[in-house]
Amino acid sequence: MNFHQFLIILQARYKIALSVLFGTVTLALIVSSLMPNKYVASTSLVLDVKSPDPLVSMSLNSGMMMPSYMATQTDIITSDRVAQGAVKLLKLDEDNQVREQWRKATGGKGQLVSWLGGLLAKKLDVKPSRDSNVINISFSADDPAFAATAANAFAQSYIDTNLELKVEPARQYAQWFQARVATLRAELEKAQSRLAAFQEKSGMYASGGRTQNLDNSKLAELSGQLVMNESQMADIQSKKKFAGAGNTLAEVMQNPVIVGLKENIIRLEGKLHEAGNNLGKNHPQYQAMESEIAALKQKLDAETKHILNSINTADNVNKQKSSELKATIEGYKKQAIEDSALRDQIAVLENDVESAQKAYDFVMQRYTESNLQSQSSQTNISVLTPAVEPIEPSSPKILKNLLIAVFAGTMLGVGAAFLTEMFSQRVRTPEALGAATGVPVLAQFSRHVESSGIKAKGFRIGIGRFRFGKAIAV
């Protein structure tokens, strides 16, 4: 079939095509007139994904996470939880007429809020912006006021749900951490009690290096005293070896009393020698001087013996002191060993207390953070543009429907014309006649031929063609 044949068929069947077109347009006009008006109200939400959360100090700055994040938020808005929240905000579940409709539709099975949420979700349209953090929420309804109210209710329900999704895990964590805090506090108190009881029993209240350093200093001091004492004992022993020659001892030779006595003896002996030469040995003055010299020598011997006795006494004292120092040092060593064992036990108990304290502090910090987050009332979602009551209905759009009906009616009309032609074929061209009969067309007569103003029938021999509406084969 060529385009010429297409036009001939369409010309022959134009009434069918026009009837279908007229019927389609009429039907579209009737349906559009009968359809109730639908109003669409939209609200816009902006998601702040770059500002960090003040409680957890986290932000969504990765560009790769943005598409999945926005898709997740879209799924949350269209979820049953948000729809049921919108139902509660609209208080539809409290309407007796709505309850009656639910009973008739479901027979009282299921939940009213869930049923209403499903109905509202069917009229919801959520579209996230492609290159921004804005999400548009649209709701369609017969009542423009209800459409705006429902759109805002879905937006508020989404904000509340988003906050609950953040707060609920934090609340659960806070409850768990609270139980752990109580347990760790009890363990810390037990560890502290064990440490205090052991310190009280042992009498030692420190396990650090300070006490050990003090003990070491005391032991070093005693050891130094012992070394000094033994050195003095050695010196005294050497002096005692020469005790027979007492006049040669430094203590004797340097003693001022002895030095004075020796000087007096030497001086009196000189005078005694002169008196013996002048007065004689029997002279009373000479004898008195001899008695005085003897008394001085006796006193000198007594002083010398006193010094020698003091050396012996000092030797005995040093020996006793050395024994005492040795015993004291041994006692300190033994006590240091015992104290070291006690300090080790105290150190273990202190480590237990420190470990329990660290675990308690860590869990307490996490509990504080979770508790603060569970009490949060802030979210990263803000209403950019609230929904307002639409003035013009969004549907039905009569002009648009008529244009679609014209296009569809035209296509259907053409299709109907060709279907009719297929079921009731006609010979409309010489080519179709030749193709149908298999006989070549020799002549073609026109219905009217005008020549010099006279109407007459005409024909043409051979293969010819006249413009007419009918042809025969010869």
C-alpha positions in Angstrom: 0.0 0.0 0.0 1.4 3.4 -1.0 0.5 6.8 0.3 -2.0 7.4 -2.6 -3.9 4.3 -1.7 -3.8 5.3 2.0 -5.4 8.6 1.1 -8.1 7.0 -1.1 -9.1 4.5 1.6 -9.2 7.3 4.2 -11.3 9.4 1.8 -13.7 6.6 1.3 -14.0 5.7 5.1 -13.7 9.3 6.5 -17.1 9.0 8.1 -16.0 6.1 10.3 -12.8 7.9 11.2 -14.7 11.1 12.1 -17.3 9.1 14.1 -14.6 7.5 16.2 -12.8 10.8 16.7 -16.0 12.5 17.7 -17.0 9.7 20.0 -13.5 9.7 21.7 -13.6 13.5 22.2 -17.1 13.3 23.5 -16.2 10.5 25.9 -13.2 12.4 27.1 -15.2 15.5 27.7 -17.9 13.6 29.6 -15.4 11.8 31.7 -13.4 15.0 32.5 -16.7 16.7 33.4 -17.7 13.8 35.7 -14.3 13.5 37.4 -14.0 15.2 40.8 -11.5 18.0 41.1 -8.1 16.9 42.6 -5.9 19.4 44.5 -2.2 18.8 45.1 -0.4 20.6 47.9 3.4 20.4 48.3 5.9 21.1 51.0 9.7 21.3 50.8 12.1 20.0 53.3 15.9 20.7 53.5 18.3 18.2 55.0 21.4 19.7 56.6 23.9 16.9 56.0 27.1 19.0 56.4 26.7 20.5 59.9 28.0 18.1 62.5 25.8 16.6 65.2 26.7 18.5 68.4 26.3 15.3 70.4 28.3 12.8 68.3 30.3 15.3 66.2 29.6 13.5 62.9 28.6 15.0 59.6 27.8 13.5 56.1 30.4 15.2 53.9 31.1 12.4 51.5 29.6 13.0 48.1 29.4 9.3 47.5 27.1 8.8 50.4 24.7 11.6 49.4 22.6 9.6 46.8 22.1 6.7 49.2 21.3 9.0 52.0 18.7 10.9 50.1 17.2 7.6 48.8 17.0 6.4 52.4 15.2 9.5 53.5 12.8 9.1 50.7 12.0 5.5 51.8 11.5 6.7 55.3 9.0 9.3 54.2 7.0 6.7 52.2 7.2 4.1 55.1 4.2 2.9 57.0 5.6 4.4 60.2 5.5 8.0 58.8 2.1 7.4 57.3 0.7 6.2 60.6 2.3 9.2 62.3 0.5 11.5 59.9 -2.8 9.8 60.6 -2.3 10.5 64.3 -1.4 14.1 63.6 -4.5 14.5 61.5 -6.5 12.7 64.2 -8.3 10.7 61.6 -8.4 7.7 63.9 -10.6 9.6 66.3 -13.3 10.3 63.7 -16.3 8.1 64.2 -17.3 8.2 60.5 -13.8 7.1 59.5 -14.1 4.2 62.0 -17.4 3.2 60.4 -15.9 3.2 56.9 -13.0 1.1 58.2 -15.4 -1.5 59.7 -17.3 -1.7 56.5 -14.2 -2.0 54.4 -12.2 -4.5 56.5 -14.9 -6.0 58.7 -13.1 -4.7 61.8 -9.9 -6.7 61.0 -6.5 -5.2 61.4 -5.7 -1.8 62.8 -7.4 1.4 61.9 -4.3 3.5 61.9 -2.5 1.1 59.6 -5.5 1.0 57.2 -5.7 4.8 57.1 -1.9 5.1 56.7 -2.1 2.9 53.6 -4.9 5.0 52.1 -3.0 8.2 52.7 0.3 6.7 51.3 -1.4 6.1 48.0 -2.0 9.8 47.5 1.6 10.8 48.6 4.3 11.7 46.1 7.9 12.2 47.3 10.6 13.5 45.0 14.1 14.4 46.1 15.9 17.1 44.2 18.7 15.8 42.0 21.5 18.2 42.8 20.4 19.5 46.2 19.4 18.4 49.7 15.8 19.3 49.3 12.9 16.8 49.3 9.5 17.7 48.0 6.4 16.1 49.5 3.1 16.3 47.6 -0.3 15.1 48.6 -3.4 15.0 46.4 -7.0 15.2 47.8 -10.5 16.3 46.8 -10.3 19.1 49.5 -7.6 21.7 49.0 -7.4 22.4 52.7 -7.0 18.7 53.6 -4.4 18.3 50.9 -2.3 21.1 52.5 -2.9 19.8 56.0 -2.0 16.3 55.0 1.2 17.3 53.3 2.3 19.3 56.3 1.3 16.3 58.6 3.5 14.0 56.5 6.4 16.5 56.8 6.0 16.8 60.5 5.6 13.0 60.9 8.8 12.5 59.0 10.7 14.9 61.2 9.4 13.2 64.3 10.2 9.8 62.9 13.7 10.9 62.0 14.3 12.2 65.5 12.9 9.0 67.0 15.2 6.9 64.8 18.1 8.8 66.3 16.8 8.9 69.9 15.6 5.3 70.3 19.0 3.6 69.8 20.6 6.2 72.1 17.9 5.5 74.7 18.5 1.8 74.5 22.2 2.4 74.8 21.7 4.6 77.8 19.7 2.0 79.6 22.3 -0.7 78.9 25.1 1.7 80.0 23.2 2.6 83.1 23.1 -1.1 84.1 26.8 -1.5 83.4 27.6 1.7 85.4 25.8 0.2 88.4 27.7 -3.1 88.0 31.1 -1.4 87.5 30.5 0.9 90.5 29.9 -2.1 92.7 33.1 -3.8 91.4 35.0 -0.5 92.0 33.7 -0.3 95.6 34.7 -3.9 96.2 38.2 -3.4 94.9 38.6 -0.2 97.1 37.3 -2.1 100.1 39.8 -5.0 99.6 42.6 -2.4 99.3 41.5 -0.5 102.4 41.1 -3.7 104.4 44.6 -5.0 103.4 46.2 -1.6 104.2 44.6 -1.5 107.6 45.7 -5.1 108.3 49.3 -4.6 107.1 49.7 -1.0 108.4 51.1 0.0 105.0 49.3 2.6 103.1 51.5 3.2 100.1 52.9 0.9 97.4 54.8 3.5 95.4 58.5 4.1 95.2 58.4 6.8 97.8 58.1 4.4 100.8 60.7 2.1 99.2 63.1 5.0 98.7 62.7 6.1 102.3 63.5 2.5 103.4 66.5 2.4 101.1 67.7 5.8 102.4 67.4 4.7 106.0 69.2 1.5 105.3 72.0 3.4 103.5 72.3 5.7 106.5 72.6 2.8 108.9 75.2 1.2 106.7 77.2 4.4 106.7 77.1 4.6 110.4 78.2 1.0 110.7 81.2 1.7 108.3 82.1 4.8 110.3 81.9 2.9 113.6 84.0 0.0 112.4 86.5 2.5 111.2 86.6 4.1 114.6 87.0 0.6 116.1 90.0 -0.1 113.9 91.6 3.2 115.0 91.0 2.4 118.6 92.4 -1.1 118.2 95.6 0.4 116.8 95.8 2.8 119.7 95.3 0.0 122.2 98.3 -1.8 120.7 100.5 1.1 121.8 98.7 1.6 125.1 102.0 0.5 127.0 103.8 3.5 125.6 101.0 5.9 126.7 103.2 8.9 126.4 103.4 8.5 122.7 99.6 8.5 122.1 98.3 11.5 120.4 95.5 11.9 122.9 98.1 11.9 125.7 100.6 14.2 124.0 97.9 16.7 122.9 96.0 16.7 126.2 96.3 20.3 127.6 96.2 19.0 131.3 99.0 16.6 130.7 101.0 19.1 128.7 100.6 21.6 131.6 101.6 19.0 134.2 104.7 18.1 132.2 105.7 21.7 132.0 105.3 22.2 135.7 107.3 19.0 136.5 110.1 20.1 134.2 110.1 23.6 135.8 110.1 22.2 139.4 112.8 19.7 138.5 114.9 22.5 137.4 114.4 24.4 140.6 114.9 21.2 142.5 118.3 20.8 140.9 119.4 24.3 141.9 118.1 23.8 145.4 120.1 20.6 145.8 123.2 22.4 144.7 122.5 25.4 146.9 120.6 24.1 149.9 121.3 20.4 150.0 118.9 17.5 149.8 118.0 17.6 153.5 116.8 21.1 153.3 113.1 21.4 154.0 112.6 23.5 150.9 114.3 20.9 148.8 112.1 18.1 150.3 109.0 20.2 149.8 109.8 20.6 146.1 110.5 16.8 145.8 107.0 16.2 147.3 105.4 18.6 144.9 107.1 17.0 141.9 106.0 13.5 143.1 102.5 14.8 143.4 102.6 16.2 139.9 104.0 13.0 138.5 101.3 11.0 140.3 98.7 13.3 138.8 100.3 12.9 135.4 100.0 9.2 135.7 96.4 9.4 136.7 95.5 11.6 133.8 97.4 9.2 131.4 95.5 6.3 132.8 92.2 8.2 132.5 92.9 8.7 128.8 93.8 5.1 128.3 90.6 4.0 130.1 88.5 6.4 127.9 90.0 4.7 124.9 89.0 1.3 126.2 85.6 2.6 127.0 85.2 4.0 123.6 86.3 0.7 122.1 83.6 -1.1 124.1 81.0 1.4 123.2 81.9 1.2 119.5 81.7 -2.6 119.7 78.3 -2.5 121.3 77.2 0.1 118.8 78.5 -1.9 115.9 76.5 -4.9 117.1 73.4 -2.8 117.5 73.8 -1.4 114.0 74.3 -4.8 112.5 71.2 -6.1 114.3 69.3 -3.0 113.2 70.4 -3.4 109.6 69.5 -7.0 109.6 66.1 -6.1 111.0 65.6 -3.4 108.3 66.6 -5.9 105.6 64.1 -8.5 106.9 61.4 -5.8 107.3 62.2 -4.5 103.8 61.7 -8.0 102.4 58.4 -8.3 104.2 57.4 -4.8 103.2 58.3 -5.6 99.6 55.9 -8.5 99.6 53.2 -6.3 101.2 53.8 -3.6 98.7 53.5 -6.1 95.8 50.1 -7.2 97.2 49.1 -3.6 97.7 50.2 -2.8 94.1 48.1 -5.6 92.8 45.1 -4.3 94.7 45.8 -0.8 93.6 45.9 -2.0 90.0 42.6 -3.7 90.5 41.2 -0.4 91.8 42.7 1.6 88.9 41.4 -0.9 86.3 37.9 -0.8 87.8 38.1 3.0 88.0 39.1 3.3 84.3 36.3 0.9 83.2 33.8 2.8 85.4 34.9 6.2 84.0 34.7 5.0 80.4 31.3 3.5 80.7 30.1 6.5 82.7 31.2 8.8 79.9 29.4 6.7 77.3 26.3 6.6 79.5 26.4 10.4 79.7 26.7 10.8 76.0 24.0 8.3 75.2 21.7 9.9 77.9 22.2 13.4 76.4 21.5 12.1 72.9 18.4 10.2 74.0 17.0 13.5 75.3 17.8 15.4 72.1 15.0 17.3 70.5 16.9 18.6 67.5 17.1 17.2 64.0 18.9 18.1 60.8 15.6 18.5 58.9 13.9 21.8 58.5 10.8 22.8 56.6 11.8 25.0 53.7 8.4 25.8 52.3 5.2 24.7 54.1 2.3 23.4 52.1 -0.5 26.0 51.5 -4.0 25.4 50.3 -4.0 25.2 46.4 -6.3 27.6 44.5 -6.5 25.7 41.2 -7.2 22.0 40.9 -4.4 19.8 39.5 -6.9 17.5 37.8 -8.9 17.0 35.7 -7.2 19.2 33.1 -9.9 19.4 30.4 -7.9 21.1 27.7 -5.1 18.6 28.1 -7.5 15.7 28.1 -9.2 17.0 25.0 -5.9 17.3 23.2 -5.1 13.8 24.1 -8.6 12.7 23.1 -8.2 14.3 19.7 -4.9 12.6 19.1 -6.1 9.3 20.4 -9.4 9.6 18.5 -7.6 10.4 15.3 -5.4 7.3 15.6 -8.4 5.2 16.6 -10.4 6.6 13.7 -7.7 5.8 11.2 -7.4 2.4 12.7 -11.1 1.8 12.5 -11.2 2.9 8.9 -8.5 0.5 7.9 -10.1 -2.3 9.9 -13.3 -1.7 8.1 -11.5 -1.7 4.8 -9.8 -5.0 5.7 -13.1 -6.7 6.4 -15.0 -5.1 3.5 -12.5 -4.5 0.7 -13.3 -2.4 -2.4 -11.5 -1.9 -5.7 -10.6 1.8 -5.8 -7.7 2.0 -8.2 -6.7 0.4 -11.6 -3.7 -1.1 -9.8 -5.9 -2.7 -7.2 -8.2 -4.0 -9.9 -5.3 -5.6 -11.8 -3.9 -7.0 -8.6 -7.3 -8.5 -7.6 -8.2 -10.1 -11.0 -4.8 -10.8 -12.5 -5.9 -9.2 -15.8 -4.3 -6.1 -17.1 -6.4 -2.9 -17.4 -6.9 -1.9 -21.0 -9.1 1.1 -20.7 -10.4 3.3 -18.1 -13.7 5.3 -18.4 -14.4 8.5 -16.7 -17.9 9.3 -15.5 -17.9 12.8 -16.9 -15.6 14.4 -19.5 -16.1 18.0 -20.6 -15.2 19.0 -24.1 -16.1 22.3 -25.7 -18.7 22.7 -23.1 -20.5 19.4 -24.1 -20.7 16.5 -21.6 -20.0 13.2 -23.2 -18.8 9.8 -22.3 -15.3 9.1 -23.4 -12.8 6.2 -23.4 -9.2 5.5 -24.3 -7.9 2.5 -26.0 -4.8 0.9 -24.5 -3.5 1.4 -21.1 -4.8 4.6 -20.0 -6.1 6.5 -17.1 -8.9 9.0 -16.5 -9.8 10.8 -13.4 -13.0 9.3 -12.4 -14.5 7.2 -9.7 -15.2 4.0 -11.6 -13.2 1.7 -14.1 -14.0 -1.5 -16.0 -11.8 -4.0 -17.6 -12.2 -5.0 -21.3 
